[in-house]
Amino acid sequence: MEVSPVRPVVVVVGAGAAGTLVALHVCDAAVRAGQPLDLVLVDPAPEAGRGTAYGSRDPRHLLNTPVGAMSCRPDDPGHFRRWLCRHDEQVGDGDFVSRYRFGSYLGDTLGRAVIGARETVRVRRLRAEAVRCDWPDPAGRAALLLADGRLVHADRVVLATGPAEGGGWIPQELREAPGFLARPWQTGALDAVAAARDDVLLVGAGLTAVDLAMTLARPGRTVHAVSRTGLLPARHADVPLPPVPCPPGLTAERSPGRLRAAVARHLAGQRRESGDWRPAMDGLRPVVSRVWQGLGAAEKAELMAHGMTRWNTLRHRMPPATARTVQRLEATGGLRRHTGRISSVSPLETGSFATVLADGARLTTGWVVDCTGPGSETDAAPGSLWRSLLDSGLAVPGPLGLGVATEEGRLLDEQGTASRALHTLGAPRRGELWETTAIPEIRVQAAALADALVVSYR
Ligand SMILES: Cc1cc2nc3c(=O)[nH]c(=O)nc-3n(C[C@H](O)[C@H](O)[C@H](O)COP(=O)(O)OP(=O)(O)OC[C@H]3O[C@@H](n4cnc5c(N)ncnc54)[C@H](O)[C@@H]3O)c2cc1C
C-alpha cells in the first residue's frame, strides 16, 4: 500500500468496540493536535463497532451496563443518551438498551469522527484478518501481513483484537459434532438451534448463557444451564443508587484473605445502610486495577483460585428486564440450572448429546452451546496474529497467563522492554489491569492511547 513518508501510519487491528473507540479518538486527537496521519482499520467484519458483543439483532439482548456508563467519550457521559434520544429512543441514564443499538452508535460516532477529521486524517478500512506482525522492519516500522497476502507498513499498531477465543476444554470429537456451538455470537450461529425444538445444554451460566436462554427458550423445550456454582449473574437494581467510594484502607490491602473480608464487609455495610450492596460494588470498580497491581504473583494466583467466581456474579450483572424474563423461564421449567462440573459430553449416533455431571446426573440434549467465555492469547492457534507475536518474542504471556504482558498498554517483549510501536487495549491487558474488558474501562484506555499516539509524532 502506498504510504507518504511525512504522514505517520497508525494501524488498528480489530474494528470491534475497542478498535472503533481507538479509531474515533485518534481522529479527534489528530484534529486537536493538527497532526496529519493515515489511519488504517483492519478487520474482516463487515461493520465497525459490532465485534462479538454488539452484533446480535435479538432485541432482548440488552447492554448489561446502563446508558449513562456507555458513552464513547469519557469526558461526556451524556453522549450516548443524546444519540439515542436523537434516534427516537427516549431513555434515561439508568435505562438498558439493546446491544445492537450500541453497535450502531459506535459505528455512527466513528463515521462522524472520520468526517470531522477528513482534512487531517486519511482513513482506510481493510476487510481482512491480520495474521502476522513483525517489528522493526529494515525501515524501523511494523510490517503487518494480512490473510489475503497484502502487507501493510505502520509506525504504530494497535492490537484491538478483543477477548481471545475460549473453549480450551472442548474435546475434538465434540467440537466437530454438528449440534455443538463453540462460538454462539458468530453471525447466524444460533439459527438452526433457534428453529429446532429439542432441548439445549448451555455450558456456563453467566451473561452469555442468560441471553441465549431467552433466545432459545420455546414451548416444549428445556434449556439446561450447567456451571460449577450454579449461580446466575446478580441483577441490576430497578432504581440504581450512585456508587459509594471505596473505604480508604481497602486499596492498601495486600493479603487475599483480608481483601476478600474487606470487600465483604464493605458490601454488607452498604446493604445495611441503604438496603442495596450494589453501590459499594460499583464504587470498587475504579480502584480494582490499582488493587490488582499492588498484589504479588502469589496473591493474584490465590485470588484467582478463590473468590473470583463470586466476584464475577456480583460485578457482571443482568438488566432488570432480563432478570424478570429469566425468573419466568425458571418458574415455568423452560430454564433449568445444574450445579457441578461436567464429567463428559458425548455426541450420540442420533445426533443428540449425552452429558454426565460430576454428581452422576445425566442429560440428553439436541444441542450443546459453549458459554464459558474467553480463553487466553497464549493459546492462539498456529498461523494467527498473536501466535506470530508470541513466537517472535514481541509479546509474552501476561501475569498468571492472563492476556499478554503490557505496560500502560504497550506490549512487553521477551526482554521486558515496552514496545514503541505495538500497543493493545481491552482484554489483552487483563494481566496488567484485571478490570479491562468492558466499555467504561476500554473507552478511557482508547482516549489515552489516541492522545499518546498522536503526541508521539510531534
Ligand atoms: C455477549 C457480550 C455482551 C457484552 N455486553 C457488554 C455490555 O453491555 N457493556 C460492556 O461494557 N461490555 C460488554 N461486554 C464486554 C465486551 O467484551 C466489551 O464491551 C467490548 O465489546 C470488547 O470489544 P473488543 O473490540 O475489545 O472485542 P471484540 O468485540 O471481540 O472485537 C474484536 C474485533 O477484532 C477483530 N479481530 C480479532 N483478531 C483480528 C485479526 N487478527 N485481524 C483483524 N481483526 C481481528 C474481530 O473480528 C472483532 O471484530 C460484552 C461482551 C459480550 C461477549
The ligand as a MOL file (V3000), in Angstrom:
LIG
                    3D

  0  0  0     0  0            999 V3000
M  V30 BEGIN CTAB
M  V30 COUNTS 53 58 0 0 0
M  V30 BEGIN ATOM
M  V30 1 C -22.2100 -11.0440 24.7590 0
M  V30 2 C -21.4320 -9.9280 25.3730 0
M  V30 3 C -22.0850 -8.8400 25.8930 0
M  V30 4 C -21.3840 -7.7810 26.4450 0
M  V30 5 N -22.0640 -6.7250 26.9470 0
M  V30 6 C -21.3790 -5.6680 27.4350 0
M  V30 7 C -22.0700 -4.5120 27.9320 0
M  V30 8 O -23.2820 -4.4580 27.9290 0
M  V30 9 N -21.3370 -3.4900 28.4040 0
M  V30 10 C -19.9730 -3.5320 28.4250 0
M  V30 11 O -19.3550 -2.5570 28.8610 0
M  V30 12 N -19.3030 -4.6060 27.9880 0
M  V30 13 C -19.9610 -5.6750 27.4990 0
M  V30 14 N -19.2840 -6.7680 27.0420 0
M  V30 15 C -17.8320 -6.8030 27.1290 0
M  V30 16 C -17.2350 -6.6110 25.7430 0
M  V30 17 O -16.2080 -7.5680 25.6340 0
M  V30 18 C -16.6800 -5.2540 25.5190 0
M  V30 19 O -17.6490 -4.2960 25.7920 0
M  V30 20 C -16.2620 -4.9960 24.0700 0
M  V30 21 O -17.2580 -5.4400 23.1830 0
M  V30 22 C -14.9660 -5.6390 23.7240 0
M  V30 23 O -14.6510 -5.1360 22.4520 0
M  V30 24 P -13.3390 -5.5270 21.6960 0
M  V30 25 O -13.2960 -4.6750 20.4760 0
M  V30 26 O -12.1910 -5.4770 22.6350 0
M  V30 27 O -13.5280 -7.0640 21.3230 0
M  V30 28 P -14.4440 -7.7800 20.2360 0
M  V30 29 O -15.8330 -7.3260 20.3110 0
M  V30 30 O -14.1880 -9.2160 20.3710 0
M  V30 31 O -13.8680 -7.2700 18.8440 0
M  V30 32 C -12.6190 -7.6640 18.3740 0
M  V30 33 C -12.5900 -7.4450 16.8730 0
M  V30 34 O -11.2710 -7.7210 16.4340 0
M  V30 35 C -11.3240 -8.4430 15.2380 0
M  V30 36 N -10.0810 -9.2060 15.1510 0
M  V30 37 C -9.5910 -10.0980 16.0450 0
M  V30 38 N -8.4170 -10.5860 15.6150 0
M  V30 39 C -8.1590 -9.9900 14.4370 0
M  V30 40 C -7.1080 -10.0860 13.4900 0
M  V30 41 N -6.0740 -10.9020 13.6920 0
M  V30 42 N -7.1620 -9.3400 12.3680 0
M  V30 43 C -8.2040 -8.4930 12.1460 0
M  V30 44 N -9.2360 -8.3640 13.0010 0
M  V30 45 C -9.2170 -9.1030 14.1280 0
M  V30 46 C -12.5690 -9.3140 15.3480 0
M  V30 47 O -13.0440 -9.6690 14.0610 0
M  V30 48 C -13.5170 -8.3770 16.1070 0
M  V30 49 O -14.3170 -7.6200 15.2300 0
M  V30 50 C -19.9760 -7.8420 26.4910 0
M  V30 51 C -19.3130 -8.9530 25.9760 0
M  V30 52 C -20.0280 -9.9790 25.4000 0
M  V30 53 C -19.2980 -11.1460 24.8160 0
M  V30 END ATOM
M  V30 BEGIN BOND
M  V30 1 1 1 2
M  V30 2 1 2 3
M  V30 3 2 2 52
M  V30 4 2 3 4
M  V30 5 1 4 5
M  V30 6 1 4 50
M  V30 7 2 5 6
M  V30 8 1 6 7
M  V30 9 1 6 13
M  V30 10 2 7 8
M  V30 11 1 7 9
M  V30 12 1 9 10
M  V30 13 2 10 11
M  V30 14 1 10 12
M  V30 15 2 12 13
M  V30 16 1 13 14
M  V30 17 1 14 15
M  V30 18 1 14 50
M  V30 19 1 15 16
M  V30 20 1 16 17
M  V30 21 1 16 18
M  V30 22 1 18 19
M  V30 23 1 18 20
M  V30 24 1 20 21
M  V30 25 1 20 22
M  V30 26 1 22 23
M  V30 27 1 23 24
M  V30 28 2 24 25
M  V30 29 1 24 26
M  V30 30 1 24 27
M  V30 31 1 27 28
M  V30 32 2 28 29
M  V30 33 1 28 30
M  V30 34 1 28 31
M  V30 35 1 31 32
M  V30 36 1 32 33
M  V30 37 1 33 34
M  V30 38 1 33 48
M  V30 39 1 34 35
M  V30 40 1 35 36
M  V30 41 1 35 46
M  V30 42 1 36 37
M  V30 43 1 36 45
M  V30 44 2 37 38
M  V30 45 1 38 39
M  V30 46 1 39 40
M  V30 47 2 39 45
M  V30 48 1 40 41
M  V30 49 2 40 42
M  V30 50 1 42 43
M  V30 51 2 43 44
M  V30 52 1 44 45
M  V30 53 1 46 47
M  V30 54 1 46 48
M  V30 55 1 48 49
M  V30 56 2 50 51
M  V30 57 1 51 52
M  V30 58 1 52 53
M  V30 END BOND
M  V30 END CTAB
M  END
